[in-house]
Amino acid sequence: MADETNRNVTEQPQDMGELLRIRRDKLKALQDEGRDPFTITKFDVTHHTQDIKDNFDALEGKPVSVAGRLMSKRGMGKVSFCDLQDKTGRIQLYARKDEMDADNYDRFKKYDIGDIVGVNGEVFRTQRGEMSVRAHDITLLSKSLRPLPEKFHGLTDKEIRYRQRYVDLIMNPESKRNFEIRSRFVAFLRRYLDSLGFMEVETPVLSPIAGGANARPFITHHNAQDIDMYMRIATELHLKRLIVGGMERVYEVGRIFRNEGMDTKHNPEFTTCELYQAYTNLDGMMDILEGILTGAAKEILGTYHIKWLGHDIDLTPSWQRVTMADAVKNVTGADFMACIGDADKGVELAKSVGVDMDGVPHTWGNALYETFDQKVEETLVQPTFITMYPVEVSPLAKRSPTQPELTERYEMFICGCEMGNAFSELNDPIDQYERFKAQAEKRANGDEEADMMDEDFVMALEYGMPPTGGLGFGIDRCSMMLCGTDSIRDVILFPTMKPLDSDKKASKEASAPTEVAPAAPVAEEKIDFSNVEIEPLFQDQVDFDTFSKSDFRAVKVKECEAVKKSKKLLKFVLDDGTGVDRVILSGIHEYYEPEELVGKTCIAITNLPPRPMMGIDSCGMLISAVHHENGEEKLHLLMVDPHIPAGAKLY
């Protein structure tokens, strides 16, 4: 390998505008010579880089044609070394002036890192043992007009990686690996289900009714029919119509859209697999999900043992299966089955173990579910099926024949994350109608996530649906587990991102291709306060001693995430200067996404007593500024100069 000190000699630190101009000047010169790379339509590739390495002994001395992106250039004078990257990896190129056409070599010397080239040459090994391609002819196939990130630091800013996935894939092999694993997982899933006799189908993305899940939908408008339509929040109800129609085993891998918040495990659009099988029940659905995930791990990773979210996970088949009530009893000691059906005793029991029941209907089933959700779910590290859910939270699942307060439903958890949801499907049209009716009443009372009444689905059930097992699971979350990543954005190629400037156009007009546009002068933003309404100032006076007891401190946001089951709350982990993390919950999710607040410096009152919210103690209050504008509430979290240290006291 050539001396590393010569690496990237053409990419000395320069002003970005100058670099862009230099590259466009090079393109203009090529075009003036009649060598415009953008007119080339084809290059015949005979081998990829990994093919050459895997079959080096057979290919040594043989001619090959490779193509890819130049990732480095080194060497001086009449000999040059480069790294060429294609979809399979990298290989070294060896270019020597006396072994190539002299003009071709001179042109090659002017190529930049990031340019895409085609190379005809032969396979050989350098004196240092490096498997390489000795270049005889190099063709510029595409000119890179923008330099890649500096090699040794790469593209490390996650925000930029998600927004510019194209650069992330060029610079970070682990990103490409994640999406290769995801693709292989989906391929395995399809093969597995096909082998069991399932048929893959496609159901509508647009529907006049949003059903099959408790979620807020995206609404759009169909102009020709002049009706509002909903982006689907689940595929369930259409797939079960196919079971009624006699298809017996169906599945769909499809995109789902939910108008909800974003965090490390949720994206507004995501991919699920839902499947339904006639004449089976909950147990059959457990066998299928376990088979899919264990089989995929073994085939793709070669092992049942993986690391995820800081835990060693054992996916070896025969996963634990436990009822929700037993799981709650095992963790908290609360025996809900001793008071099954008794709302008052159930709620009292939940509160006795520290469960927050505020804003939750006071029923026995809700008390059991909230206890599980707040106290047990996060303890489920190894693969565990939780079965027998309360009927209140399972509107589409069949009731247990022996315990009608419960349903034949499971969710499977790994590392405290729900990985799959399955039912013995409700096929009683009368019961289904009553449950839809109860959901519709919730919706009429302001619950935007409650199911809508779907009379056509009830009519389908009236024709008769056989006993059926149904299962749904997220492709993204399963991919996270197999890739070992902690964010859903690492397994979605183009995750939803908040616009960089929501008050301006999404993108600027493209600059002229042969000229770098000069930077426009920055105009001072004019802020219009003419429609602002503020709350009246308090008339009651507060003495100085009382006021001075409130401890206002600067705090640094270390972590921020959405609180599960809450549309409003964000959970902040804060550095308050004491060396001990402080947790504060704030209902500002409507105004901010959690990732944009990490690293910010805010102001908090730190000496308020802990306040339980959604089962989490909130120790203090973050300060925000609130006003109304044109009848709409506006909120700004108070963020200050990052030079202010954590714990600095406000006076």
Protein Blocks (a to p, Z undefined) as FASTA:
>chain_A
ZZfklgoklmcccdfklmmmmmmmmmmmmmmnopafklpcbdcdfbdfklmmmmmmmmgo
pacddddddfbdedehjbccdddddfkbccdddddfklccfklmmmmmmpcehiacdddd
dddddfkopacdddfbdcdfbdcfbdcddfklopmblklmmmmmmlmmmmmmklmmmmmm
mmmmmmmmmmmmmmnopacddddfbdfbdghiacdddddddfklopacdddfbfklmmmm
mmmnonopacddddddddddddfkbcfbdcddddddehiafklmmmmmmmmmmmmmmmmn
opabdceehiacdfbghiadddfklmmmmmnopafklmgoilklmmmmmmmnopafehia
cdfklmmmmmmmmmmmmmmmbgcddehiafklmmkbccdfklmmbccdddddeehiafbd
cddddfbfklmmmmmmmmmmmmmnopakbccddfklmmmmmnopaddddddddfklmmmm
mnopabfklmgfbacdddfblmbcfbdcdddfkbccdddddddddddfklgccddddfbd
cdfklmmmpccdddddfbdcddehiakbccddddehnopacdddddfklmpcfklmgopa
cdddfkbccddeehiacebjdddddddeehiacdddddddfklcghiacZZ
